[in-house]
Amino acid sequence: MTTQLYHTDAYVKEFEAVVVAVEGGATAGAIRLDRTAFYPGGGGQPHDTGAVTISDAVTVGERSWPVAKVRKAGEHLWHDVSGEPPAVGATVHGVLDWERRYKLMRTHTAMHILCGVIFRDYGASVTGGNMEPLKGRMDFEFETMRLELVKEIEEKVNIEVAAARPTRINILPRAEAFAIPDLIRTKINLLPEGIVEVRTIEIVGLDLQADGGTHVANTSEVGRIRVVDYKSKGKINKRIEIEIGD
């Protein structure tokens, strides 16, 4: 099982790891590490990118492999790299594209603020969502959506940003996690049946959900949230699109 450093500390930008498995050939391949800070994607959040390097002063000096994609296969994470992968047993230095990752952390936290406000004040469940750096969309179980309501929601989410609410991560036994009321905010519970531990993200005083992604430590880091569009995606399915200010 790959140790997922981002599960407990989303601010790990660089790390050392050992290559435990390799696939591919001379032009492209993938490596599996014993530990990683690269997020493989999930819950609407894209995977991380970056690079892994090896320093070998005796032969070729420092070699670097761009990490173009990270994917999950069971309990393991694979890092797709360009060129012939480093060998099993090699110690590599991983470096995230931090600018991109931090934007995604801000965006993901903004989505939780939006979800928390709408659930708290309007009781609407989430029916879908997706994001990219500094923009995202979320669908809710609303029958109607109008401009006045959208403006009201935008004002409320920015109040929560300014409130500088801390975020907290916990990893709980499944039974303990599911004893928390309203832990699952999506219309359909997407957690696998066999999962024994549940990771939760809490925006203190606003929102508590099961979630596997990366987030900022405080809502004040998010920046101003703008609702840039809204539309109907069905009789009781309405979409809100947001952008995050630098």
C-alpha positions as a LaTeX table, in Angstrom:
\begin{tabular}{lrrr}
\hline
Residue & $x$ (\AA) & $y$ (\AA) & $z$ (\AA) \\
\hline
Met1 & 0.00 & 0.00 & 0.00 \\
Thr2 & 1.33 & 3.44 & $-0.95$ \\
Thr3 & 1.59 & 5.82 & 2.02 \\
Gln4 & $-0.45$ & 8.86 & 0.95 \\
Leu5 & 1.26 & 11.85 & 2.55 \\
Tyr6 & $-1.40$ & 14.31 & 1.36 \\
His7 & $-4.01$ & 12.53 & 3.49 \\
Thr8 & $-2.53$ & 13.99 & 6.65 \\
Asp9 & $-0.57$ & 17.00 & 5.36 \\
Ala10 & $-1.64$ & 18.72 & 2.14 \\
Tyr11 & 1.29 & 21.15 & 2.39 \\
Val12 & 4.01 & 18.58 & 1.65 \\
Lys13 & 5.61 & 19.95 & $-1.53$ \\
Glu14 & 8.70 & 17.71 & $-1.74$ \\
Phe15 & 9.46 & 14.24 & $-0.40$ \\
Glu16 & 11.85 & 11.28 & $-0.60$ \\
Ala17 & 10.58 & 7.86 & $-1.62$ \\
Val18 & 11.72 & 4.46 & $-2.86$ \\
Val19 & 10.61 & 2.97 & $-6.19$ \\
Val20 & 8.88 & $-0.34$ & $-5.39$ \\
Ala21 & 7.52 & $-1.28$ & $-8.84$ \\
Val22 & 7.97 & $-0.23$ & $-12.46$ \\
Glu23 & 6.02 & $-0.75$ & $-15.66$ \\
Gly24 & 6.65 & 0.44 & $-19.21$ \\
Gly25 & 9.66 & 0.71 & $-21.49$ \\
Ala26 & 12.32 & 3.00 & $-22.90$ \\
Thr27 & 10.09 & 5.91 & $-23.98$ \\
Ala28 & 7.45 & 6.04 & $-21.22$ \\
Gly29 & 6.36 & 4.14 & $-18.17$ \\
Ala30 & 5.09 & 4.35 & $-14.63$ \\
Ile31 & 6.53 & 3.95 & $-11.16$ \\
Arg32 & 4.99 & 2.96 & $-7.88$ \\
Leu33 & 6.53 & 4.54 & $-4.76$ \\
Asp34 & 6.43 & 3.46 & $-1.14$ \\
Arg35 & 5.14 & 6.94 & $-0.25$ \\
Thr36 & 3.94 & 9.95 & $-2.20$ \\
Ala37 & 2.57 & 13.48 & $-1.91$ \\
Phe38 & 1.09 & 13.35 & $-5.44$ \\
Tyr39 & $-2.72$ & 13.30 & $-5.34$ \\
Pro40 & $-4.19$ & 10.80 & $-7.85$ \\
Gly41 & $-7.42$ & 12.69 & $-8.44$ \\
Gly42 & $-10.92$ & 11.98 & $-7.18$ \\
Gly43 & $-14.07$ & 13.69 & $-5.97$ \\
Gly44 & $-13.87$ & 16.11 & $-8.88$ \\
Gln45 & $-10.30$ & 17.22 & $-8.04$ \\
Pro46 & $-7.73$ & 16.57 & $-10.82$ \\
His47 & $-4.51$ & 14.64 & $-10.21$ \\
Asp48 & $-1.26$ & 16.39 & $-9.37$ \\
Thr49 & 1.69 & 16.91 & $-11.71$ \\
Gly50 & 5.37 & 17.58 & $-11.04$ \\
Ala51 & 8.60 & 15.61 & $-11.29$ \\
Val52 & 10.80 & 12.98 & $-9.65$ \\
Thr53 & 14.60 & 13.21 & $-9.68$ \\
Ile54 & 17.61 & 11.06 & $-8.83$ \\
Ser55 & 21.06 & 12.41 & $-8.00$ \\
Asp56 & 23.89 & 10.17 & $-9.19$ \\
Ala57 & 27.15 & 12.10 & $-9.26$ \\
Val58 & 29.21 & 9.03 & $-10.24$ \\
Thr59 & 27.46 & 8.36 & $-13.55$ \\
Val60 & 24.96 & 10.77 & $-15.07$ \\
Gly61 & 24.49 & 13.43 & $-12.41$ \\
Glu62 & 20.90 & 14.42 & $-11.70$ \\
Arg63 & 18.17 & 12.88 & $-13.80$ \\
Ser64 & 14.59 & 14.11 & $-13.82$ \\
Trp65 & 11.32 & 12.52 & $-14.94$ \\
Pro66 & 8.22 & 14.72 & $-15.41$ \\
Val67 & 5.15 & 13.23 & $-13.71$ \\
Ala68 & 2.33 & 13.77 & $-16.18$ \\
Lys69 & $-0.37$ & 11.79 & $-14.40$ \\
Val70 & $-1.03$ & 9.99 & $-11.12$ \\
Arg71 & $-3.58$ & 7.20 & $-10.95$ \\
Lys72 & $-4.92$ & 4.86 & $-8.32$ \\
Ala73 & $-5.05$ & 1.08 & $-8.75$ \\
Gly74 & $-6.48$ & $-0.55$ & $-5.65$ \\
Glu75 & $-4.31$ & 0.47 & $-2.68$ \\
His76 & $-1.43$ & 1.54 & $-4.94$ \\
Leu77 & $-0.65$ & 4.78 & $-6.76$ \\
Trp78 & 1.13 & 4.85 & $-10.11$ \\
His79 & 3.05 & 7.88 & $-11.41$ \\
Asp80 & 3.20 & 8.09 & $-15.21$ \\
Val81 & 6.60 & 9.42 & $-16.30$ \\
Ser82 & 8.28 & 10.35 & $-19.57$ \\
Gly83 & 11.29 & 8.29 & $-20.65$ \\
Glu84 & 12.58 & 5.02 & $-19.24$ \\
Pro85 & 11.49 & 4.89 & $-15.57$ \\
Pro86 & 13.97 & 4.76 & $-12.69$ \\
Ala87 & 14.75 & 1.25 & $-11.46$ \\
Val88 & 13.12 & $-0.61$ & $-8.59$ \\
Gly89 & 14.98 & 0.19 & $-5.37$ \\
Ala90 & 16.03 & 3.68 & $-6.46$ \\
Thr91 & 15.50 & 6.54 & $-4.03$ \\
Val92 & 13.81 & 9.47 & $-5.75$ \\
His93 & 13.02 & 13.03 & $-4.78$ \\
Gly94 & 9.46 & 14.04 & $-5.64$ \\
Val95 & 8.49 & 17.66 & $-6.29$ \\
Leu96 & 4.92 & 18.79 & $-6.86$ \\
Asp97 & 3.86 & 21.53 & $-9.25$ \\
Trp98 & 2.98 & 23.48 & $-6.13$ \\
Glu99 & 1.44 & 26.50 & $-7.84$ \\
Arg100 & $-1.12$ & 24.26 & $-9.54$ \\
Arg101 & $-1.73$ & 22.10 & $-6.45$ \\
Tyr102 & $-2.26$ & 25.10 & $-4.17$ \\
Lys103 & $-4.80$ & 26.57 & $-6.58$ \\
Leu104 & $-6.64$ & 23.24 & $-6.53$ \\
Met105 & $-6.54$ & 23.20 & $-2.71$ \\
Arg106 & $-8.09$ & 26.67 & $-2.63$ \\
Thr107 & $-10.69$ & 25.65 & $-5.20$ \\
His108 & $-11.63$ & 22.43 & $-3.43$ \\
Thr109 & $-12.05$ & 24.28 & $-0.14$ \\
Ala110 & $-14.22$ & 26.87 & $-1.93$ \\
Met111 & $-16.45$ & 24.04 & $-3.16$ \\
His112 & $-16.86$ & 22.83 & 0.41 \\
Ile113 & $-17.74$ & 26.34 & 1.56 \\
Leu114 & $-20.37$ & 26.52 & $-1.19$ \\
Cys115 & $-21.72$ & 23.11 & $-0.29$ \\
Gly116 & $-21.74$ & 23.91 & 3.43 \\
Val117 & $-23.64$ & 27.17 & 2.99 \\
Ile118 & $-26.23$ & 25.64 & 0.67 \\
Phe119 & $-26.79$ & 22.60 & 2.88 \\
Arg120 & $-27.01$ & 24.72 & 6.05 \\
Asp121 & $-29.30$ & 27.40 & 4.69 \\
Tyr122 & $-31.28$ & 25.64 & 1.95 \\
Gly123 & $-31.03$ & 21.92 & 2.72 \\
Ala124 & $-30.02$ & 20.99 & $-0.83$ \\
Ser125 & $-27.91$ & 17.89 & $-1.55$ \\
Val126 & $-25.07$ & 17.76 & $-4.07$ \\
Thr127 & $-25.76$ & 15.87 & $-7.31$ \\
Gly128 & $-22.40$ & 16.41 & $-9.02$ \\
Gly129 & $-19.32$ & 18.57 & $-9.31$ \\
Asn130 & $-15.99$ & 19.14 & $-10.98$ \\
Met131 & $-13.09$ & 21.58 & $-10.74$ \\
Glu132 & $-9.88$ & 22.86 & $-12.25$ \\
Pro133 & $-7.45$ & 25.39 & $-10.82$ \\
Leu134 & $-9.42$ & 28.42 & $-9.54$ \\
Lys135 & $-12.75$ & 27.44 & $-11.10$ \\
Gly136 & $-15.37$ & 24.78 & $-10.55$ \\
Arg137 & $-19.00$ & 23.82 & $-10.83$ \\
Met138 & $-21.35$ & 22.10 & $-8.43$ \\
Asp139 & $-24.84$ & 20.75 & $-9.03$ \\
Phe140 & $-27.52$ & 20.82 & $-6.34$ \\
Glu141 & $-30.97$ & 19.41 & $-5.82$ \\
Phe142 & $-32.81$ & 22.72 & $-6.28$ \\
Glu143 & $-36.17$ & 23.00 & $-8.01$ \\
Thr144 & $-35.65$ & 26.67 & $-8.91$ \\
Met145 & $-32.67$ & 28.97 & $-9.21$ \\
Arg146 & $-32.89$ & 32.73 & $-9.72$ \\
Leu147 & $-30.47$ & 35.64 & $-9.81$ \\
Glu148 & $-31.47$ & 36.99 & $-6.38$ \\
Leu149 & $-30.78$ & 33.61 & $-4.77$ \\
Val150 & $-27.42$ & 33.28 & $-6.54$ \\
Lys151 & $-26.33$ & 36.72 & $-5.31$ \\
Glu152 & $-27.42$ & 35.79 & $-1.79$ \\
Ile153 & $-25.38$ & 32.57 & $-1.94$ \\
Glu154 & $-22.31$ & 34.42 & $-3.23$ \\
Glu155 & $-22.51$ & 36.90 & $-0.37$ \\
Lys156 & $-22.86$ & 34.13 & 2.20 \\
Val157 & $-19.91$ & 32.07 & 0.95 \\
Asn158 & $-17.63$ & 35.11 & 1.05 \\
Ile159 & $-18.69$ & 35.80 & 4.63 \\
Glu160 & $-17.40$ & 32.30 & 5.43 \\
Val161 & $-14.12$ & 32.99 & 3.61 \\
Ala162 & $-13.63$ & 36.17 & 5.64 \\
Ala163 & $-14.53$ & 34.33 & 8.87 \\
Ala164 & $-11.11$ & 32.58 & 8.63 \\
Arg165 & $-12.50$ & 29.21 & 9.67 \\
Pro166 & $-9.83$ & 26.52 & 10.21 \\
Thr167 & $-10.08$ & 23.19 & 8.44 \\
Arg168 & $-9.44$ & 19.86 & 10.16 \\
Ile169 & $-8.68$ & 16.40 & 8.80 \\
Asn170 & $-9.61$ & 13.18 & 10.62 \\
Ile171 & $-9.37$ & 9.53 & 9.63 \\
Leu172 & $-12.06$ & 7.57 & 11.47 \\
Pro173 & $-13.22$ & 3.95 & 11.69 \\
Arg174 & $-16.12$ & 3.43 & 9.31 \\
Ala175 & $-18.74$ & 2.91 & 12.04 \\
Glu176 & $-17.64$ & 6.03 & 13.91 \\
Ala177 & $-17.67$ & 8.11 & 10.75 \\
Phe178 & $-21.12$ & 7.02 & 9.68 \\
Ala179 & $-22.49$ & 7.88 & 13.11 \\
Ile180 & $-21.92$ & 11.54 & 12.17 \\
Pro181 & $-25.19$ & 13.08 & 10.93 \\
Asp182 & $-25.22$ & 14.22 & 7.27 \\
Leu183 & $-21.62$ & 13.07 & 6.66 \\
Ile184 & $-22.46$ & 12.25 & 3.04 \\
Arg185 & $-23.67$ & 15.37 & 1.22 \\
Thr186 & $-23.95$ & 13.84 & $-2.24$ \\
Lys187 & $-27.26$ & 12.46 & $-3.42$ \\
Ile188 & $-25.61$ & 9.05 & $-3.90$ \\
Asn189 & $-23.15$ & 7.60 & $-1.38$ \\
Leu190 & $-19.97$ & 6.99 & $-3.42$ \\
Leu191 & $-17.89$ & 5.45 & $-0.61$ \\
Pro192 & $-16.93$ & 1.81 & $-1.39$ \\
Glu193 & $-18.66$ & $-0.81$ & 0.76 \\
Gly194 & $-15.40$ & $-2.44$ & 1.88 \\
Ile195 & $-13.69$ & 0.71 & 3.13 \\
Val196 & $-12.76$ & 0.36 & 6.82 \\
Glu197 & $-11.61$ & 3.93 & 7.49 \\
Val198 & $-13.19$ & 7.19 & 6.36 \\
Arg199 & $-11.29$ & 10.43 & 5.94 \\
Thr200 & $-13.27$ & 13.55 & 6.84 \\
Ile201 & $-12.71$ & 17.23 & 6.15 \\
Glu202 & $-14.23$ & 19.75 & 8.54 \\
Ile203 & $-14.53$ & 23.48 & 8.04 \\
Val204 & $-14.99$ & 24.28 & 11.70 \\
Gly205 & $-18.44$ & 25.68 & 12.40 \\
Leu206 & $-19.69$ & 25.23 & 8.84 \\
Asp207 & $-19.18$ & 21.88 & 7.14 \\
Leu208 & $-18.18$ & 18.27 & 7.87 \\
Gln209 & $-17.99$ & 15.70 & 5.08 \\
Ala210 & $-16.30$ & 12.52 & 3.98 \\
Asp211 & $-13.63$ & 13.57 & 1.49 \\
Gly212 & $-10.30$ & 12.35 & 0.12 \\
Gly213 & $-8.97$ & 15.53 & $-1.50$ \\
Thr214 & $-6.60$ & 18.31 & $-0.49$ \\
His215 & $-7.61$ & 21.58 & 1.16 \\
Val216 & $-6.13$ & 24.76 & 2.59 \\
Ala217 & $-5.73$ & 25.09 & 6.35 \\
Asn218 & $-8.02$ & 28.11 & 6.71 \\
Thr219 & $-10.86$ & 29.56 & 4.64 \\
Ser220 & $-9.04$ & 32.90 & 4.52 \\
Glu221 & $-6.56$ & 31.31 & 2.08 \\
Val222 & $-9.27$ & 30.67 & $-0.51$ \\
Gly223 & $-9.70$ & 34.21 & $-1.84$ \\
Arg224 & $-12.89$ & 35.83 & $-3.05$ \\
Ile225 & $-15.43$ & 33.45 & $-4.57$ \\
Arg226 & $-17.44$ & 34.70 & $-7.55$ \\
Val227 & $-20.52$ & 32.95 & $-8.90$ \\
Val228 & $-19.99$ & 33.41 & $-12.64$ \\
Asp229 & $-22.94$ & 31.41 & $-13.97$ \\
Tyr230 & $-25.90$ & 29.29 & $-12.98$ \\
Lys231 & $-28.17$ & 27.08 & $-15.07$ \\
Ser232 & $-30.77$ & 24.35 & $-14.95$ \\
Lys233 & $-29.56$ & 20.81 & $-15.60$ \\
Gly234 & $-32.93$ & 19.17 & $-14.96$ \\
Lys235 & $-36.19$ & 19.50 & $-13.08$ \\
Ile236 & $-34.53$ & 19.36 & $-9.65$ \\
Asn237 & $-30.90$ & 19.78 & $-10.67$ \\
Lys238 & $-29.34$ & 23.25 & $-10.79$ \\
Arg239 & $-25.70$ & 24.12 & $-11.51$ \\
Ile240 & $-23.62$ & 26.87 & $-9.90$ \\
Glu241 & $-20.28$ & 27.79 & $-11.47$ \\
Ile242 & $-17.64$ & 29.63 & $-9.46$ \\
Glu243 & $-14.25$ & 31.26 & $-9.96$ \\
Ile244 & $-11.67$ & 32.07 & $-7.30$ \\
Gly245 & $-9.86$ & 35.39 & $-7.27$ \\
Asp246 & $-6.07$ & 35.61 & $-6.96$ \\
\hline
\end{tabular}
